[in-house]
Amino acid sequence: MRLRRGSLIRDLRQNMLTAPATSFLISVALLAVLLRWPHLLPLDRPNQRSLHSGVVPRAGGLALVPAVLAGWALQAPFPWPAAASVLVLAITSYIDDCRGLPVALRLAAHMAAAIAFAVGGASAAPWMLLMVVVLAVAWSINLYNFMDGADGLAGGMALIGFSVYAVAAWQQGAAEFAAINLCVAAAALGFLIFNFPPAKIFLGDAGSVPLGYLAAMFGISGMSLALWPWWFPLLVFSPFIVDATVTLGRRTLRGERVWEAHREHYYQRLVRSGWTHRRTAVVEYALMAAVGSSAVWAAGAEPKLQIGVLIAWAGGYIVLMQLVDRRWRNARSGERVRP
């Protein structure tokens, strides 16, 4: 046990500090350079579906993705399949940020990355399981993109979510897997310095799409490596999963075009009903930290306790959504009666 603990400490000092520190520094440096010439970047101009009022560059992915890959380059072995998919998604999404791509082409790229992961990682699995994996990865890609609509939100989710992955992996002795997750968290922290309200730059699709892919890919990979139970990644990223899934379901039932941009997410309703971006981000961070901490704590507990934690959080989300809905209805009523 003493030798194992010493080995883990050496891994922590070498891989789990050097590589993430590199990702953080490169993220900060690249963002500082990009913001010197913001007029050369794709710009997010406010419209009726926006929550911001000024023109903000949306090219954070140009810094975040290279920063992650640079940190991974210090790892042995280098995660080539993940890096290749992330790079392809980032390039495709950056073209979409600059020029706009048809929805069908964007979804085709997302599905191709999901299929590549499912087939490459579990080609011997039953085809129905592979389909579930493909749909889960594709949904994660899109929901992360959906939830990237308020200052500091997606960056904070990445920082906390991938840090939780890293902690859980390290507790199971998977130092290398923990380190590649920490690289993503560190790069997100560098981005968050410039994205925390008021944001100087947004992720753009080039940043949010790869993050959504990695959230699902690492979550499923951790399951296949027996590092955590099946529910663990769902609970860790539940603030995004619950908001995006419930909102999509509601819009589908109302017959709306779910592929079009909107302002109906719960975090958007909080901002539109009077909360500042900063307050919304801080409250979401607290929620993310709470679900992440409880997930790490419950992952090694008895099955009955794990079920209890999941039921408790399901009830908690129902209460939280009702509170936001009530605030939203009150805000709308105030607008209607205002002279």
DAWOFEN-V602592 format. One record per residue. N is the residue number from 0. RES is the residue in one small letter. OMEGA is omega in radians with two decimals (999 if undefined). NEAR is the number of other C-alpha atoms within 12 Angstrom. Layout:
N|RES|OMEGA|NEAR + N|RES|OMEGA|NEAR
This chain:
0|m|-3.12|8 + 1|r|3.12|8 + 2|l|-3.14|9 + 3|r|3.14|14 + 4|r|3.10|16 + 5|g|3.11|13 + 6|s|3.13|18 + 7|l|3.13|25 + 8|i|3.09|19 + 9|r|3.09|17 + 10|d|3.14|25 + 11|l|-3.11|29 + 12|r|-3.05|18 + 13|q|-3.03|21 + 14|n|-2.99|35 + 15|m|3.04|37 + 16|l|-3.07|30 + 17|t|-3.09|26 + 18|a|3.10|38 + 19|p|3.10|42 + 20|a|3.09|32 + 21|t|3.12|36 + 22|s|3.14|41 + 23|f|-3.08|37 + 24|l|3.14|29 + 25|i|3.10|32 + 26|s|-3.14|39 + 27|v|-3.09|31 + 28|a|-3.12|25 + 29|l|3.12|28 + 30|l|3.10|39 + 31|a|3.12|24 + 32|v|-3.12|19 + 33|l|-3.08|28 + 34|l|3.03|29 + 35|r|3.13|15 + 36|w|-3.07|16 + 37|p|-3.11|22 + 38|h|3.11|16 + 39|l|-3.08|15 + 40|l|3.01|29 + 41|p|-3.03|32 + 42|l|3.06|26 + 43|d|-3.12|30 + 44|r|-3.09|18 + 45|p|3.05|15 + 46|n|-3.05|14 + 47|q|3.13|12 + 48|r|-3.09|20 + 49|s|3.04|24 + 50|l|-3.14|35 + 51|h|-3.05|28 + 52|s|-3.13|17 + 53|g|3.10|16 + 54|v|-3.08|22 + 55|v|3.08|30 + 56|p|-3.13|34 + 57|r|-3.10|41 + 58|a|-3.14|43 + 59|g|3.11|55 + 60|g|3.11|48 + 61|l|3.08|45 + 62|a|-3.03|41 + 63|l|-3.09|52 + 64|v|3.07|49 + 65|p|3.12|37 + 66|a|3.10|41 + 67|v|-3.11|49 + 68|l|3.11|40 + 69|a|3.08|30 + 70|g|3.11|38 + 71|w|-3.12|40 + 72|a|3.10|24 + 73|l|-3.13|26 + 74|q|3.04|31 + 75|a|0.05|18 + 76|p|3.10|16 + 77|f|-3.11|21 + 78|p|-3.04|26 + 79|w|-3.11|18 + 80|p|3.13|23 + 81|a|-3.12|34 + 82|a|-3.12|31 + 83|a|3.14|23 + 84|s|3.13|33 + 85|v|-3.11|43 + 86|l|3.13|31 + 87|v|3.12|27 + 88|l|-3.13|40 + 89|a|-3.13|41 + 90|i|3.12|27 + 91|t|-3.10|33 + 92|s|3.10|42 + 93|y|3.05|34 + 94|i|3.10|25 + 95|d|3.09|26 + 96|d|-3.06|32 + 97|c|-2.97|21 + 98|r|-3.07|14 + 99|g|3.13|17 + 100|l|3.07|18 + 101|p|-3.13|17 + 102|v|-3.11|17 + 103|a|-3.14|12 + 104|l|3.09|17 + 105|r|-3.13|31 + 106|l|3.11|25 + 107|a|3.10|19 + 108|a|3.12|32 + 109|h|-3.13|37 + 110|m|3.12|30 + 111|a|3.11|26 + 112|a|3.14|42 + 113|a|3.14|42 + 114|i|3.13|29 + 115|a|3.12|28 + 116|f|-3.08|35 + 117|a|-3.11|36 + 118|v|-3.11|23 + 119|g|-3.08|22 + 120|g|-3.07|26 + 121|a|-3.05|26 + 122|s|-3.11|17 + 123|a|-3.12|12 + 124|a|3.09|16 + 125|p|-3.04|13 + 126|w|3.12|15 + 127|m|3.08|14 + 128|l|3.10|19 + 129|l|3.12|24 + 130|m|3.11|22 + 131|v|3.13|21 + 132|v|-3.14|36 + 133|v|-3.13|31 + 134|l|3.14|27 + 135|a|-3.13|33 + 136|v|-3.14|40 + 137|a|3.12|37 + 138|w|3.12|31 + 139|s|3.11|40 + 140|i|-3.06|43 + 141|n|-3.12|40 + 142|l|3.09|40 + 143|y|3.09|41 + 144|n|3.11|35 + 145|f|-3.02|38 + 146|m|3.11|46 + 147|d|-3.08|42 + 148|g|3.11|42 + 149|a|-3.09|44 + 150|d|3.02|41 + 151|g|-2.99|41 + 152|l|-3.09|46 + 153|a|3.10|49 + 154|g|3.11|48 + 155|g|3.10|47 + 156|m|3.11|45 + 157|a|3.14|49 + 158|l|-3.08|38 + 159|i|-3.07|38 + 160|g|-3.13|48 + 161|f|3.02|44 + 162|s|3.09|39 + 163|v|3.04|41 + 164|y|-3.09|50 + 165|a|3.14|43 + 166|v|-3.12|35 + 167|a|3.12|39 + 168|a|-3.13|37 + 169|w|3.10|31 + 170|q|3.12|24 + 171|q|3.10|24 + 172|g|-3.13|25 + 173|a|-3.04|29 + 174|a|-3.12|33 + 175|e|3.11|37 + 176|f|3.09|38 + 177|a|-3.08|38 + 178|a|-3.12|47 + 179|i|3.03|49 + 180|n|3.12|48 + 181|l|3.09|45 + 182|c|3.10|47 + 183|v|3.13|56 + 184|a|-3.11|45 + 185|a|3.08|44 + 186|a|3.09|50 + 187|a|3.09|50 + 188|l|3.08|41 + 189|g|3.10|40 + 190|f|-3.07|53 + 191|l|3.09|37 + 192|i|-3.11|29 + 193|f|-3.06|36 + 194|n|3.13|39 + 195|f|-3.03|30 + 196|p|-0.06|26 + 197|p|-3.02|25 + 198|a|3.02|33 + 199|k|-3.13|30 + 200|i|3.08|44 + 201|f|3.09|48 + 202|l|-2.96|54 + 203|g|3.10|46 + 204|d|-3.13|47 + 205|a|3.08|39 + 206|g|-3.06|48 + 207|s|-3.12|44 + 208|v|3.07|50 + 209|p|3.13|52 + 210|l|3.09|54 + 211|g|3.09|46 + 212|y|-3.12|50 + 213|l|3.12|49 + 214|a|3.13|49 + 215|a|-3.07|46 + 216|m|3.13|42 + 217|f|3.11|43 + 218|g|3.13|40 + 219|i|3.11|35 + 220|s|3.09|33 + 221|g|3.07|34 + 222|m|-3.11|25 + 223|s|3.08|18 + 224|l|-3.14|19 + 225|a|3.10|19 + 226|l|3.14|31 + 227|w|3.14|36 + 228|p|-3.03|29 + 229|w|-3.04|24 + 230|w|-2.99|29 + 231|f|-3.14|39 + 232|p|3.10|42 + 233|l|3.14|32 + 234|l|-3.13|42 + 235|v|-3.11|46 + 236|f|-3.10|45 + 237|s|3.09|37 + 238|p|3.09|43 + 239|f|-3.06|43 + 240|i|-3.10|34 + 241|v|-3.11|30 + 242|d|-3.07|30 + 243|a|-3.08|33 + 244|t|3.13|26 + 245|v|3.14|22 + 246|t|3.11|29 + 247|l|3.13|31 + 248|g|3.12|19 + 249|r|-3.12|18 + 250|r|3.09|21 + 251|t|3.13|15 + 252|l|3.11|12 + 253|r|3.11|11 + 254|g|-3.13|11 + 255|e|3.10|16 + 256|r|-2.97|14 + 257|v|-3.13|23 + 258|w|-3.13|19 + 259|e|3.13|15 + 260|a|-3.10|23 + 261|h|3.13|25 + 262|r|-3.05|29 + 263|e|3.09|33 + 264|h|-3.11|36 + 265|y|3.12|39 + 266|y|3.09|44 + 267|q|3.11|36 + 268|r|3.09|34 + 269|l|3.14|34 + 270|v|-3.10|30 + 271|r|3.13|30 + 272|s|3.00|27 + 273|g|3.10|22 + 274|w|3.04|23 + 275|t|3.06|24 + 276|h|-3.10|30 + 277|r|3.14|24 + 278|r|3.12|22 + 279|t|-3.13|31 + 280|a|-3.10|35 + 281|v|3.11|24 + 282|v|3.09|24 + 283|e|3.08|34 + 284|y|3.14|31 + 285|a|3.11|19 + 286|l|3.13|29 + 287|m|-3.14|35 + 288|a|-3.12|28 + 289|a|-3.13|25 + 290|v|3.12|36 + 291|g|3.14|37 + 292|s|3.13|26 + 293|s|3.10|29 + 294|a|3.11|37 + 295|v|-3.12|33 + 296|w|-3.04|23 + 297|a|-3.04|26 + 298|a|-3.13|37 + 299|g|-3.09|20 + 300|a|3.08|17 + 301|e|-3.11|13 + 302|p|-3.14|14 + 303|k|3.13|13 + 304|l|3.08|17 + 305|q|3.12|25 + 306|i|3.12|21 + 307|g|3.12|18 + 308|v|3.14|28 + 309|l|3.12|26 + 310|i|3.14|16 + 311|a|3.14|18 + 312|w|3.07|27 + 313|a|3.08|20 + 314|g|3.12|14 + 315|g|3.13|20 + 316|y|3.10|26 + 317|i|3.12|17 + 318|v|-3.12|14 + 319|l|3.14|23 + 320|m|3.10|24 + 321|q|3.11|15 + 322|l|3.12|17 + 323|v|3.11|28 + 324|d|3.13|25 + 325|r|3.11|18 + 326|r|-3.13|23 + 327|w|3.12|26 + 328|r|3.12|18 + 329|n|3.12|19 + 330|a|3.13|21 + 331|r|3.11|18 + 332|s|3.10|13 + 333|g|3.11|14 + 334|e|-3.09|14 + 335|r|-3.10|10 + 336|v|-3.12|9 + 337|r|-3.10|8 + 338|p|999|5
